[in-house]
Amino acid sequence: MRPTILFLCPHGAAKSILAAAYCRQLAAHNGLDWHITSAGTEPDDAPSPAVVELLRAEGVDVSGYAPRLVTGDELATADWVVSLGCDVGQLVVPGPEKIIDWSDIPPPGQDLAGASALIRERVADLVERLPKEVVPG
């Protein structure tokens, strides 16, 4: 069964998109067959134009992505939930054994380069660390 990583941020329009994009790249590079998704707790109507442009400059097209509301099923079935500024204590999280908190990442609207660099660094650590942990599912 494919492990699932859910990146979750309040608006589903910036941090979670960056994290999912970087994680997909690194997982593919490392031959990891993971299901990687992103969502928001209060999703915006569209992704952040600055994030779309940054990723496009890095060779990743997310222009067709639409932020969406996280579902209870996703929370219940994800092997890992990475929270980028969400209060997961307010969410009903019936399933995941692993909740990873990255709430200290600055808002991309204030420091896109800094947020992107920190997210990329954290994702690299995650991709390195997770395959060595308990087998998901």
Buried (B, 14 or more C-beta within 10 A) or exposed (E): EEBBBBBBBBBBBBBBBBBBBBBBBBBEEEEBEBBBBBBBBEBBEEBBEEBBEBBEEEEBEBEEBEBEEBEEEBBEBBBBBBBBBBEBEEBEBEBBEBBBEBEEBEBBEEEBEEBBEBBBEBBEEBBEEBBEEEEBE
